[in-house]
Structures are given as C-alpha cells and as structure tokens.
C-alpha cells in the first residue's frame, strides 16, 4: 500500500447505477456495476477536481490478485483497483465476459 494512502471511511451512492454503498475505508468502486469516481490524486485524499465517473475497461490478474482498470469518461485518466470480497462476483464474471468481447 502506498505511503500516500489515506484510509477514509465514506458511504456513497453510485452515480452510475444508484446503489447505496457502505464504505469501509478501502471501497473505491461500486460492488454491483464496478464504476468508480475520479476523486483522488492519491488514494483517499479527495484532491482530484475532475470528479467524473470512471468506467471499468479491463480486467487483469497479477500474482493471483484480481484487478479492474478504470478510465475516467471525462479526462481519460486510468487507475488500477483491486477486486473486493464485497463485490458481486456474478456481475464481475459478466463484466469480464463483456470486456473480452469488446
């Protein structure tokens, strides 16, 4: 974990699907639709002014850890985020299948 990481426990409503999400300090995307929000320069700092949605564009596994790559729909910034145990795995499998067809 980066030394610049700031644990910030925040609940939020997903701007993509409307799900209310209870944050745990590590939550960085919706566990149902997997969209994120471009709000951090460094994890948890809430210093990024863009604030736009980040869509999942790529799934990858590195050393048995699953990740989604998100891309900001406004500025194109890309960020890699770990899959959480709280994520809806059936939805993740559907998303991976969709991404692989794209």
N, C-alpha and C positions, 0 to 999 in steps of 0.2 A: 504494500500500500504506500502510496506517495506520502512523503512528509508534508506535502501541501494539502493533504486530505483533511477536510473538516466534517466531522460527523454532525449532521443536522437532522433531527427527527421532525419531519413535517408530513402532515396528511395533505392530500391534494385530490382534485377531481380531474380526471384525464380529459384534456382538451380535444382528444380525437374521438373517444367512444363514450365519454361521460361517466365512467366508473369512478366511484369514490374509493380512494386507495389510502389505507392506513400505512404511513411510512414508519420505517424502523431505524432510520439514520443511514441506511445503505441503499434505500429504494431510489432507483434512478430511471425507472420506466414503468409503464402500466403493465401489470401482470396478465392482462387479458389480450390487449391488442399490441402491446410491446412498443408503443410510441413513447418517446421521451420529450423533453423540452430543453431548449438551448438556453440554460440559465447560469451555467458555471464556466468560469475561466479555469479554475482548479476545483476538483470535486468538493461540493458543499459550500463554496464561497458565495454563490449567488451574485457574482460580479459581472456576468455577461449581460450586455444590454440588448442583445438580439431578441431573446425570449420566444422565439418561434418554435413550432413543432419540429421534432427530429424523427424521421421515419426509419424503421428498420430496413436495411438494404442488403445485408449479408449476414450469414451465419457461419461461424467457424469454431473449430475445436483445436485447442493447443494444450498439450500435456494433460489431456482428459478434462480440461475445463472448457465449458461452453460459453461462447460469446456471441453477442449481436453487434454489428456495426450499424450505427445510426448516422444519418445525414440530415443536416438542417435543411428544411424545404425553402428557406429564405436565402441563407448565405453560403450553403454548401459545406459547412464545417462537418467533419466526420469525427466520431468518437466511438471507442470500443467499450462495451459494458458486459459484465458477467451476467449470465442467466442466474436467476434466483430460485431457491427451492419453493418460493411462494408463487412462481409463475405457473400459469395454466399450460401444462406440458402438451396436452392435446392440441391447444391452439398454436403452440410453438411448432409442433410437427407439421401442422397445416401451413404455417407461415414458411417453414423451411422448404416444404414441397413447392409452394408458390414461388419463392425466391429462386429455387433451382430451375423452374420453368421459364423465368424471366430472362 
